[in-house]
């Protein structure tokens, strides 16, 4: 939640200094480039060092960067390039933090608890993205930017303490392996796991074709005739649905056998809900459909992450988690571009409806192209971590993996 306060504070400060929407939009470019550019290297590092030490380092550095922003805000309006530079560094550090964090989860719980742990992690993230910005807006309005950044710094103390209390996570990758060889090894492993690739492809089709968030401002003003409060509800609705689904999923997703099929069905539900959202003229119906879409996305995300962590040996988990992060982040930004481009040529409604329809069509193609995804059965993975060919309902070359 503390980090989400800074996510609100930085663009607010940029607009306060420049009064330029373009300057605020450029912040995304300065963040996504280092995040994607560093991800493959970050995944290799997460497999080559003690992940606990890496997490301690990344959290300390991120706290320090928020402290720098607090000092700069206290001294006055800092230069724009300075804020961009700090945001770029924070994004690069986050690229190293995320795969180490994700790869550590399977080593902290029993295999039977992994799906519930993934669901809980996803739910906590959704809770932070819903409550954090709301708290940040209140803190900025009442106490100013300096206090907002300091709150983020203070909350890092809990994160650092939490990481300190877990057991050491010694490196699992091959000793002495070069960064290039480690990256190449991770990509080679990914190519040999069609079920994981199918999950990545399913997420990409949902985000690229069926993500209408870039159109929320124009839809709020023209279709739903609502102000900033309604716009905020549009942004919050998918997260609210995802949070509810993630909380519920901690109880039953661990017993789900057909996780691959669940991904396919969830993406189809997402696409259908987005099509319905495109036809909706009532704000409350639109919010309900967005919540349904968010819930479907949560189930898909939990199943994808659980399947990936189960199929991936520990020595590759950092690299696969980094690849997973690139798919999620890159797909979201590509989805914004697709939605905005189609809306510019046609209309926002056509963009949303056609995007949902393409999502439905593409997931049908993915289901046909990746039989290992639709046939994957979690129960065929025993608690020693041996992946059997029966996990896919068929003989899959290279499917027997230790992890």
C-alpha positions in Angstrom: 0.0 0.0 0.0 2.9 2.3 0.8 4.3 1.8 -2.7 1.0 2.5 -4.3 1.0 5.9 -2.5 4.2 6.8 -4.4 2.6 5.5 -7.6 -0.1 8.2 -7.2 2.3 10.9 -5.8 4.8 10.8 -8.7 2.4 11.6 -11.6 0.6 14.1 -9.4 3.8 15.9 -8.7 4.8 15.8 -12.4 1.4 17.4 -13.4 1.7 19.9 -10.6 5.1 21.0 -12.0 4.4 20.9 -15.7 0.6 21.1 -16.1 1.2 18.8 -19.1 -0.7 15.5 -19.6 2.1 14.5 -22.0 4.7 14.8 -19.3 2.6 12.6 -17.1 2.2 10.1 -19.9 6.0 10.0 -20.5 6.4 8.7 -17.0 5.1 5.3 -18.3 7.8 5.2 -20.9 10.6 5.9 -18.4 9.2 3.1 -16.2 8.4 0.3 -18.7 11.7 0.5 -20.7 13.9 -0.4 -17.7 11.4 -2.8 -16.3 11.3 -4.9 -19.5 14.9 -4.2 -20.4 16.2 -5.5 -17.0 13.8 -8.4 -16.6 15.8 -11.2 -18.3 19.0 -10.2 -16.5 17.1 -9.8 -13.2 15.7 -13.3 -13.6 19.2 -14.8 -14.1 20.5 -12.9 -11.1 17.6 -14.2 -8.9 18.6 -17.7 -9.8 22.3 -17.1 -9.2 22.3 -15.4 -5.7 20.6 -15.8 -2.3 17.1 -14.4 -3.1 16.6 -13.3 0.5 19.7 -11.1 0.3 18.6 -9.8 -3.1 15.1 -8.9 -1.7 16.7 -7.1 1.3 18.9 -5.1 -1.1 16.1 -4.2 -3.5 13.8 -3.1 -0.6 16.4 -1.0 1.0 17.2 0.7 -2.3 13.6 1.3 -3.1 13.0 2.8 0.3 16.1 5.1 -0.2 14.7 6.2 -3.6 11.4 7.2 -2.0 13.4 9.0 0.6 15.2 11.0 -2.1 11.8 12.0 -3.6 10.7 13.1 -0.1 13.7 15.3 0.4 13.3 16.7 -3.1 9.7 17.5 -2.5 10.5 19.2 0.8 13.1 21.4 -0.8 10.7 22.6 -3.5 9.7 21.7 -7.0 12.5 19.4 -8.4 13.5 19.4 -12.1 11.4 17.1 -14.2 14.4 15.1 -15.4 15.2 14.4 -11.7 11.8 12.8 -11.1 12.1 10.8 -14.3 15.6 9.6 -13.3 14.5 8.5 -9.9 11.4 6.7 -11.4 13.6 5.0 -13.9 16.0 3.7 -11.2 13.0 2.5 -9.1 11.6 0.6 -12.1 14.9 -1.0 -12.8 15.3 -2.1 -9.1 11.7 -3.4 -9.2 12.6 -5.5 -12.2 15.1 -7.3 -9.9 12.7 -7.4 -6.9 9.7 -9.1 -8.6 11.3 -12.3 -9.9 13.2 -12.9 -6.7 10.0 -12.4 -4.7 7.9 -14.7 -6.9 10.5 -17.4 -7.1 10.8 -17.5 -3.3 7.1 -18.3 -2.6 7.3 -22.0 -3.6 10.1 -22.6 -1.1 8.2 -21.1 1.8 5.1 -23.4 1.6 4.3 -27.0 1.1 3.5 -28.0 -2.5 -0.2 -28.6 -1.5 -0.4 -25.0 -0.3 1.3 -23.4 -3.4 -1.9 -22.4 -5.2 -3.4 -20.9 -2.1 -0.2 -19.0 -1.4 -0.2 -17.6 -5.0 -3.8 -16.6 -4.6 -3.1 -14.9 -1.3 -0.1 -13.0 -2.9 -2.3 -11.9 -5.8 -5.1 -10.8 -3.4 -2.7 -8.8 -1.4 -1.4 -7.0 -4.5 -5.0 -6.3 -5.6 -5.8 -4.9 -2.1 -2.8 -2.6 -2.3 -3.8 -1.3 -5.8 -7.3 -0.5 -4.5 -6.6 0.9 -1.1 -3.1 2.4 -1.7 -4.1 5.0 -4.3 -7.2 6.1 -2.2 -5.0 6.5 0.9 -2.4 8.3 -1.2 -4.9 10.8 -2.5 -6.0 11.6 1.1 -2.5 11.9 2.4 -1.4 14.2 -0.5 -4.5 16.4 -0.1 -4.1 16.8 3.7 -0.4 16.6 4.3 1.4 17.1 1.0 3.8 15.2 -1.2 6.7 15.1 1.3 4.6 13.2 3.8 3.2 10.9 1.1 6.7 9.8 0.1 7.8 9.4 3.8 4.8 7.1 4.4 6.2 4.9 1.6 9.6 4.9 3.2 8.2 3.9 6.6 6.1 1.1 5.2 9.3 -0.4 3.7 10.4 -1.2 7.3 7.7 -3.9 7.5 8.7 -5.3 4.1 12.4 -5.4 5.1 11.5 -7.0 8.4 9.4 -9.6 6.7 12.2 -10.6 4.3 14.7 -10.7 7.1 12.6 -13.2 9.1 12.4 -15.8 6.3 15.0 -18.5 5.9 18.0 -17.9 3.6 17.3 -18.7 0.0 20.6 -19.9 -1.4 21.3 -19.8 -5.1 19.9 -22.6 -7.2 21.3 -21.8 -10.6 24.5 -23.3 -12.0 27.6 -21.8 -10.3 29.9 -19.8 -12.5 27.3 -19.6 -15.3 27.6 -16.4 -17.3 24.6 -14.0 -17.5 24.2 -14.6 -21.2 24.3 -18.4 -20.7 21.8 -18.1 -17.9 19.4 -16.1 -20.0 19.8 -18.5 -22.9 19.2 -21.4 -20.6 16.0 -19.8 -19.2 14.6 -19.2 -22.7 15.5 -22.7 -23.8 13.7 -24.1 -20.8 10.6 -22.0 -21.6 10.5 -23.2 -25.2 10.4 -26.8 -24.0 7.3 -26.1 -21.7 4.3 -25.8 -24.1 1.9 -25.6 -21.2 3.7 -22.6 -19.7 3.9 -21.0 -23.2 0.2 -21.6 -23.7 -0.5 -19.8 -20.4 1.7 -16.8 -21.5 -0.1 -16.7 -24.9 -3.6 -16.8 -23.2 -2.6 -13.8 -21.0 -1.3 -11.9 -23.9 -4.5 -12.3 -25.9 -6.6 -11.2 -23.0 -4.4 -8.1 -22.3 -3.7 -7.0 -25.9 -7.2 -7.4 -27.3 -9.5 -7.2 -24.2 -8.0 -4.5 -22.0 -10.1 -1.3 -22.3 -8.6 0.7 -19.5 -7.1 3.3 -21.8 -10.7 4.1 -22.9 -12.1 4.6 -19.4 -11.8 8.4 -19.4 -13.6 8.9 -22.7 -16.2 6.3 -21.9 -16.9 7.9 -18.5 -17.4 11.3 -20.1 -19.4 10.3 -23.2 -21.1 6.9 -22.6 -21.8 7.0 -18.9 -22.0 10.8 -18.4 -20.1 10.6 -15.1 -17.4 12.7 -13.5 -14.1 11.8 -11.8 -15.9 9.7 -9.2 -17.4 7.4 -11.8 -14.1 7.2 -13.6 -12.5 6.1 -10.4 -15.1 3.4 -10.1 -14.3 2.1 -13.6 -10.6 1.8 -12.7 -11.4 0.1 -9.4 -14.1 -2.4 -10.5 -11.7 -5.0 -12.1 -9.5 -4.8 -9.1 -12.4 -5.3 -6.7 -13.6 -8.3 -8.6 -10.0 -9.7 -8.8 -9.6 -9.2 -5.0 -12.8 -11.0 -4.2 -12.0 -13.9 -6.5 -8.4 -14.2 -5.1 -9.7 -14.4 -1.6 -12.2 -17.1 -2.5 -9.6 -18.9 -4.6 -7.3 -19.4 -1.5 -9.8 -22.0 -0.3 -10.5 -24.1 -3.4 -8.0 -23.5 -6.1 -5.4 -25.8 -4.5 -7.7 -28.7 -5.2 -8.3 -27.7 -8.9 -6.9 -30.4 -11.2 -7.6 -28.8 -14.6 -5.7 -25.6 -14.1 -4.9 -25.2 -17.8 -8.5 -25.6 -18.8 -9.4 -23.1 -16.0 -7.1 -20.6 -17.7 -8.8 -21.0 -21.1 -12.3 -20.7 -19.6 -11.3 -17.7 -17.5 -9.9 -15.8 -20.5 -13.1 -16.7 -22.4 -15.2 -15.3 -19.5 -12.9 -12.2 -19.5 -13.5 -11.6 -23.3 -17.3 -12.2 -23.0 -17.5 -9.7 -20.1 -15.6 -7.1 -22.0 -18.0 -7.5 -25.0 -20.9 -7.0 -22.6 -19.1 -3.9 -21.1 -18.8 -2.5 -24.6 -22.6 -2.7 -25.1 -23.5 -1.4 -21.6 -25.1 2.0 -21.3 -25.6 1.9 -17.5 -22.7 2.7 -15.3 -23.6 0.1 -12.7 -24.0 -2.7 -15.3 -20.7 -1.7 -16.7 -19.1 -1.9 -13.3 -20.6 -5.3 -12.6 -19.2 -6.6 -15.9 -15.8 -5.2 -15.2 -15.8 -6.9 -11.8 -16.7 -10.2 -13.5 -13.8 -9.6 -15.9 -11.5 -8.9 -13.0 -12.6 -12.0 -11.1 -11.9 -14.1 -14.2 -8.5 -12.5 -14.7 -7.7 -13.3 -11.0 -8.5 -17.0 -11.5 -6.5 -17.1 -14.7 -3.5 -15.4 -13.0 -3.5 -17.7 -10.0 -3.7 -20.8 -12.2 -1.0 -19.5 -14.6 1.4 -18.7 -11.7 0.7 -21.9 -9.9 1.2 -24.0 -13.0 4.4 -22.2 -13.9 5.9 -22.5 -10.4 5.0 -26.2 -10.3 6.5 -27.1 -13.7 9.6 -25.0 -13.2 12.6 -26.3 -11.2 13.8 -24.0 -8.6 17.0 -23.2 -10.5 14.9 -21.6 -13.3 12.1 -20.0 -11.2 13.7 -16.5 -11.1 14.1 -16.5 -14.9 10.6 -17.8 -15.6 9.1 -15.3 -13.1 10.9 -12.5 -14.9 9.5 -13.7 -18.2 6.0 -13.9 -16.7 6.4 -10.2 -15.5 7.5 -9.1 -19.0 4.4 -10.7 -20.5 2.1 -9.1 -18.0 3.6 -5.6 -18.2 4.2 -5.7 -21.9 0.7 -7.0 -22.7 -0.9 -4.3 -20.7 0.9 -1.5 -22.5 0.2 -3.1 -25.9 -3.4 -3.4 -24.9 -3.5 0.4 -24.2 -2.1 1.0 -27.7 -4.5 -1.4 -29.4 -7.6 0.0 -27.7 -6.6 3.7 -28.3 -5.7 3.0 -31.9 -9.0 1.2 -32.8 -11.0 3.9 -31.0 -9.2 6.6 -32.9 -10.1 5.0 -36.3 -13.7 3.9 -35.3 -15.3 4.6 -31.9 -14.5 3.7 -28.3 -17.5 1.3 -28.2 -16.3 -0.5 -31.3 -12.8 -0.8 -29.9 -14.1 -2.4 -26.7 -16.5 -4.8 -28.4 -14.1 -5.8 -31.1 -11.3 -6.3 -28.6 -13.5 -8.6 -26.5 -14.5 -10.5 -29.6 -10.9 -10.9 -30.7 -10.0 -12.1 -27.2 -12.7 -14.9 -27.6 -11.4 -15.9 -31.0 -7.8 -15.9 -30.0 -8.3 -18.0 -26.9 -10.1 -20.6 -29.1 -7.0 -20.7 -31.3 -4.7 -21.0 -28.4 -6.7 -23.9 -26.9 -6.3 -25.7 -30.3 -2.6 -24.9 -30.7 -1.6 -25.8 -27.1 -3.1 -29.2 -26.2 -0.6 -29.4 -23.3 -2.3 -26.4 -21.7 -5.9 -27.6 -22.0 -4.9 -31.2 -20.9 -2.7 -30.2 -18.0 -3.7 -31.9 -14.7 -2.2 -30.6 -11.5 -2.8 -33.9 -9.6 -0.2 -35.6 -11.8 2.5 -33.5 -10.1 3.5 -35.3 -6.9 4.8 -33.7 -3.8 8.4 -34.5 -4.6 8.2 -32.2 -7.5 8.4 -34.9 -10.3 6.4 -33.8 -13.3 5.0 -36.9 -15.1 3.7 -37.1 -18.7 0.2 -37.8 -17.3 0.2 -34.1 -16.1 -0.6 -33.2 -19.7 -2.9 -36.1 -20.5 -0.4 -37.1 -23.3 3.3 -37.9 -23.9 5.2 -34.6 -23.8 8.9 -34.7 -24.7 11.0 -33.2 -22.0 8.1 -33.0 -19.5 9.8 -34.9 -16.7 11.4 -32.2 -14.6 12.8 -32.0 -11.1 11.6 -28.9 -9.1 
